[in-house]
Amino acid sequence: MTILSTGVVLDTVEAIPPGEGRAYQLGERTIAVFRLRSGALRAVPAVCPHAGGPLADSQVDENTIICPLHLNAWDLTTGCSRSGQPDLEVLEVQEVDGQIVLQA
């Protein structure tokens, strides 16, 4: 893992196909990073607050993810639940020279 002054490099952008997510381990925390079909990157904790489901395996549609276990949904821009569950923390992530960088 590389640490830049702007954050932590997780992977190359190309490692995540458009419309999919991947989980990355950062110490004791697992982060789900999504590459939307628009090319935008989004990041949230990788564990569903409802039942611990793997959010990196969620279905992604524009800015919404749907947990694969119980179909709970969240807005990836705001973290707001669309199904009555606790909201998600939204982490700042960006592309820097073809790399996925999670802000420190």
Secondary structure as the mmCIF struct_conf table of DSSP 4:
data_model
#
loop_
_struct_conf.conf_type_id
_struct_conf.id
_struct_conf.beg_label_comp_id
_struct_conf.beg_label_asym_id
_struct_conf.beg_label_seq_id
_struct_conf.end_label_comp_id
_struct_conf.end_label_asym_id
_struct_conf.end_label_seq_id
STRN STRN1 THR A 2 LEU A 4
TURN_TY1_P TURN_TY1_P1 SER A 5 THR A 6
STRN STRN2 GLY A 7 THR A 12
HELX_RH_3T_P HELX_RH_3T_P1 VAL A 13 ALA A 15
BEND BEND1 ILE A 16 ILE A 16
TURN_TY1_P TURN_TY1_P2 PRO A 18 GLY A 19
STRN STRN3 GLU A 20 LEU A 26
TURN_TY1_P TURN_TY1_P3 GLY A 27 GLU A 28
STRN STRN4 ARG A 29 ARG A 35
TURN_TY1_P TURN_TY1_P4 ARG A 37 SER A 38
BEND BEND2 GLY A 39 GLY A 39
STRN STRN5 LEU A 41 PRO A 45
BEND BEND3 ALA A 46 ALA A 46
STRN STRN6 VAL A 47 VAL A 47
TURN_TY1_P TURN_TY1_P5 PRO A 49 ALA A 51
STRN STRN7 PRO A 54 PRO A 54
HELX_RH_3T_P HELX_RH_3T_P2 LEU A 55 ASP A 57
STRN STRN8 GLN A 59 ASP A 61
TURN_TY1_P TURN_TY1_P6 GLU A 62 ASN A 63
STRN STRN9 THR A 64 ILE A 66
TURN_TY1_P TURN_TY1_P7 PRO A 68 HIS A 70
STRN STRN10 ALA A 73 ASP A 75
TURN_TY1_P TURN_TY1_P8 LEU A 76 THR A 78
STRN STRN11 SER A 81 SER A 81
BEND BEND4 ARG A 82 GLN A 85
HELX_LH_PP_P HELX_LH_PP_P1 PRO A 86 VAL A 90
STRN STRN12 LEU A 91 LEU A 91
HELX_LH_PP_P HELX_LH_PP_P2 GLU A 92 GLU A 92
STRN STRN13 VAL A 93 VAL A 96
TURN_TY1_P TURN_TY1_P9 ASP A 97 GLY A 98
STRN STRN14 GLN A 99 GLN A 103
#
